[in-house]
Structures are given as structure tokens and as C-alpha cells.
Amino acid sequence: MMAPKIFNFKKFMKKSGNLLPITFDKKFPITVKRIFFVYGKKNKIRGEHAHKKCSQFFFPIFGKFILYIETPHSKKKIILDQQ
């Protein structure tokens, strides 16, 4: 399992709103097969299962969430928010 990485994407902010373009081209670090949107419940736990052979990106569109990542050798807590 690869170590978690934080990526920063260039966003464009105007008075009329913000734009965050993401291009899934050869420079994107993983091959995108599916996109999931998780929303609707505060202070609830989702997941609690393992993904041994996949890569995932997490985008906090609104609010914040906490990722708990556990490997055989370490445990890590990452807080992501929309800022």
C-alpha cells in the first residue's frame, strides 16, 4: 500500500463562485473508474472496510470529514475540508 498523499488542485475564485477543474488525463496520478458522492448525514461513520488493491481520491465538496487510514505498520488520521 502506498502512503497517503495530499494533492492541491488549482482553483479559480470569483465573486460569482468558485471553479475547480479536474482533468483525468495522463498526468492524473490514478486511472478513474468510478466516482462516488457521499453526503447527507453529520457525525456518522461510513466505510469501516478495507481496500487492499485500489487507489482513491477524496474531495471535500462541502464541510469536512476525517479519514482514518490503517496499514499493517501504521495508523493515520487525516482531516479534509472544503477550503
Phi, psi and omega per residue, in radians:
M1 nan 2.318 3.109
M2 -1.357 2.668 3.098
A3 -1.220 2.539 3.103
P4 -1.107 2.503 3.114
K5 -2.225 2.598 3.054
I6 -1.820 2.218 3.115
F7 -1.934 2.463 3.050
N8 -1.934 2.233 3.118
F9 -1.835 2.549 3.122
K10 -1.276 2.220 3.086
K11 -2.108 2.702 -3.120
F12 -1.993 2.122 -3.079
M13 -2.016 2.297 3.089
K14 -2.382 2.972 3.080
K15 -1.058 -0.525 -3.103
S16 -1.403 -0.156 3.133
G17 2.463 3.130 -3.093
N18 -1.940 2.641 3.115
L19 -2.269 2.245 3.093
L20 -2.193 1.608 3.130
P21 -1.406 2.394 3.082
I22 -2.248 2.102 -3.129
T23 -1.844 2.171 -3.141
F24 -1.582 1.248 3.138
D25 -1.880 -2.905 -3.106
K26 -1.139 -0.392 3.136
K27 -1.381 -0.333 3.121
F28 -1.164 2.333 -2.946
P29 -1.244 -0.193 3.106
I30 -2.394 2.838 3.032
T31 -1.521 2.157 -3.091
V32 -1.526 2.159 3.098
K33 -1.955 -0.598 -3.118
R34 -2.561 2.724 3.043
I35 -2.252 2.284 3.110
F36 -2.049 2.422 3.022
F37 -1.966 2.118 3.124
V38 -1.936 2.170 -3.093
Y39 -2.770 2.899 2.918
G40 1.944 -0.444 -3.078
K41 -2.253 2.195 3.070
K42 -1.501 2.620 3.031
N43 0.982 0.612 3.078
K44 -2.035 2.629 -3.140
I45 -1.728 2.299 3.061
R46 -2.129 2.851 3.082
G47 1.569 -1.916 -3.091
E48 0.981 0.716 3.051
H49 -2.615 2.912 -3.017
A50 -1.717 2.572 2.963
H51 -2.205 1.773 -3.039
K52 -1.509 -0.495 -3.047
K53 -2.264 0.913 3.061
C54 -2.585 2.834 3.050
S55 -2.012 2.489 -3.097
Q56 -2.382 2.554 3.002
F57 -1.980 2.460 3.092
F58 -2.123 2.177 3.134
F59 -2.067 1.981 3.055
P60 -1.372 1.756 -3.110
I61 -1.324 -0.705 3.138
F62 -2.509 2.328 3.131
G63 1.389 -2.638 3.128
K64 -2.521 2.838 3.044
F65 -2.600 2.845 -3.117
I66 -2.011 2.258 3.041
L67 -1.789 2.254 3.007
Y68 -1.896 2.007 -3.086
I69 -1.968 2.173 -3.106
E70 -2.190 2.215 3.044
T71 -2.040 3.024 3.093
P72 -1.057 -0.356 -3.045
H73 -1.954 -0.201 -3.078
S74 -2.768 2.884 3.027
K75 -2.257 2.441 -3.098
K76 -2.449 2.476 3.072
K77 -2.058 2.174 -3.131
I78 -2.174 2.248 3.099
I79 -1.833 2.159 3.119
L80 -2.028 2.378 3.036
D81 -2.349 2.950 -2.999
Q82 -1.261 -0.045 -3.086
Q83 -1.386 nan nan
